[in-house]
Amino acid sequence: MSDQIPESVTAELLGIRDEIERIDRAIIELIGDRVRLAQRVGGVKRAAGLPTLDPPREAAVVRRAGALARDAGLADEEIRYIFWHIIGLSRRMQMDAR
C-alpha cells in the first residue's frame, strides 16, 4: 500500500469540503437573518411593553426544531441543543435592540 492518497480521492475530498464550506456559509447567513429578525422582535416587544424572555415560546421553538430534526433523520437532542444556543443569541440581540 502506498502512503500517497490517490489523486482521484484528493479531488473528491476537495469537492466535498468545498460543498461543506458553502453550506457553512449558508448556515451563518441564515443565523444572521434570524438574529436580525430577533432584534426586530425585541423592538416590537419593547414598544408593546412585553418582556423579552418568553419561556413557553422558546420551548415551543426548540420542540419544533427537534421534530424537524427527527423528520430529517437527525439526532433531535443534538439539534435541540444547538437551537437553545441560537435562541440564547437571539434573546441577547432582542435585549440589545433599540
C-alpha positions in Angstrom: 0.0 0.0 0.0 1.2 3.5 -0.8 1.3 6.3 1.7 0.1 8.6 -1.1 -3.6 9.4 -1.4 -4.7 8.8 -4.9 -5.4 12.0 -6.9 -9.0 11.0 -7.5 -9.6 10.7 -3.8 -7.9 14.0 -3.1 -10.1 15.7 -5.8 -13.2 14.1 -4.3 -12.3 15.2 -0.8 -11.7 18.8 -2.0 -15.0 18.8 -3.8 -16.9 17.6 -0.7 -15.1 20.0 1.5 -15.9 22.9 -0.8 -19.6 21.9 -0.6 -19.4 21.8 3.2 -17.9 25.3 3.3 -20.7 26.5 1.0 -23.2 25.0 3.4 -21.4 26.5 6.4 -21.6 30.0 4.8 -25.3 29.5 4.2 -25.9 28.4 7.8 -24.1 31.5 9.1 -26.1 33.7 6.7 -29.3 32.2 8.0 -28.3 32.6 11.6 -27.6 36.3 10.8 -31.0 36.6 9.2 -32.6 35.1 12.4 -30.7 37.4 14.7 -31.8 40.4 12.7 -35.4 39.3 13.0 -34.9 38.7 16.7 -33.7 42.3 17.0 -36.9 43.5 15.3 -39.0 41.3 17.6 -37.1 42.9 20.6 -38.1 46.4 19.3 -41.7 45.4 18.9 -41.8 43.8 22.3 -40.3 46.8 23.9 -42.7 49.2 22.2 -45.6 47.0 23.4 -44.2 46.7 27.0 -43.7 43.0 26.6 -40.9 41.1 28.4 -38.0 39.9 26.2 -38.0 36.5 27.9 -40.8 34.2 26.7 -40.0 30.7 28.1 -43.1 29.0 26.5 -42.3 30.4 23.1 -38.6 29.4 23.4 -39.6 25.8 24.4 -42.0 25.6 21.5 -39.3 26.6 19.1 -36.9 24.0 20.5 -39.6 21.3 20.4 -40.4 22.2 16.7 -36.7 22.0 15.9 -36.4 18.6 17.5 -39.4 17.4 15.5 -38.0 18.7 12.3 -34.7 17.0 13.1 -36.3 13.7 13.6 -38.2 14.1 10.3 -34.8 14.8 8.6 -33.2 11.7 10.3 -31.1 13.7 12.6 -30.5 13.3 16.3 -33.2 15.6 17.8 -31.3 16.0 21.1 -28.3 17.5 19.3 -30.4 19.8 17.3 -32.4 21.0 20.3 -29.0 21.8 22.0 -28.0 23.9 19.0 -31.3 25.7 19.0 -31.1 26.6 22.7 -27.8 28.3 21.8 -29.3 30.1 18.8 -32.3 31.2 21.0 -29.9 32.5 23.6 -28.1 34.5 21.0 -31.4 35.8 19.6 -32.6 36.7 23.1 -29.4 38.7 23.7 -29.9 40.5 20.4 -33.5 41.3 21.4 -32.3 42.8 24.6 -29.8 45.0 22.7 -32.3 46.1 20.1 -33.1 49.8 20.1 
